[in-house]
């Protein structure tokens, strides 16, 4: 063995030992709730550096097209929010809107934008629940807002907000807290803005899909039940345990997937998961409640095959659990895939569509060929999903 080879082998062994040690340290940290929350929610990563959320014009909006304001959560903490006017409605009232002061508004109910939402019986409201990391103004969320209202630029308003711990909303995120925050936003829309549930649509992306299902289930279980015009979920996941088994940071660095080969160890580590976000169970309970109450519901699941953050298989699992709840049959996954193939519509490069109907509800799955994890939010498929639901409401 040469004098060069021995040092190289030692360097390689040391590198491997260091890598294993760092990974073991990461696993240890992930068992701590505070560190785990930072990994799951990434709420400390703002992604709107050097721009002021209270100046929405710096994100490409017209003067006072967006109103920054706050809504109180049920436990009293303020949640930072944006109300976004549809573009044609803005054009019709441009003069009045531009004369008002811009920036954060302490009393939104005094503004022209609020009155246009509250007083118009044709107004529709999409309540937007964003994913992990960032704020209401980050990344592809701004194009997403435009896509949501593009199908009816006179009537579709968008309300988006930062959960506690995100952006300018104070507090610490958790499963319980995020659902509490989202419920408070919906309560504000119904009780303060006066928008009935039939004119409200819930939209969620990534982590926001889990929040959306938590909200939809919460209101469906009320007495009497409260059911919205519909729910659109983009890039959803079945539950956190399944997600960490497949999740790659930035689509490349595996989190816990290497340990999935060791079921006992992986199962043990799963006991440390604080927030389970079991969307597959929530979607089943939501549908079962609607079927039991004999109320109409519409749900659309959208996912791109090239989503490297959350594999599209998660949406297929959610769809499977939805169908089991709709049919009240414990269909195996293999049987479900077979039945699905018989009703699937192949759209070629655009992907595929499958719908499952009952007398009360429609659940639609759209698997796209392209769209990644975030880019899809600004695409026409989202606009069409909103139009389809609101036209039926």
Buried (B, 14 or more C-beta within 10 A) or exposed (E): EEEEEEEEEEEEEEEEEEEEEEBEEEBEEBEEBEEBBBBBBBBEBBBBEEBBBBBBBEBEBBBBBBBBBBBEBEEEBBBBBBBBBBBEBBEBBBEBBBEBEBEBBEEBEEBBBBEBBEEBEEBBBBBBBBBBBBBBBBBBBBBBBBBBBBBBBBBBBBBBBBBBBBBBBEBEBBBEBBBBBBBBBBBBBBEEBEBEBEBBBBBBBBBBBBBBBBBBBBBBBEEEBBBBBBBBBBBBBBBBBBBBBBBBEEEEEBBBBEBBEEEEEBEEBBEEBBBEBBBBBBBBBBBBBBBEBEBBBBBBBBBBBBBEBBBBBBBBBBBBBBBBBBBEEEBEEEEBEEBBEEEBEEEEEEBBBBEBEBEBBBBBBBBBEBBBBBBBBBBEBBBBBBBBBBEEB
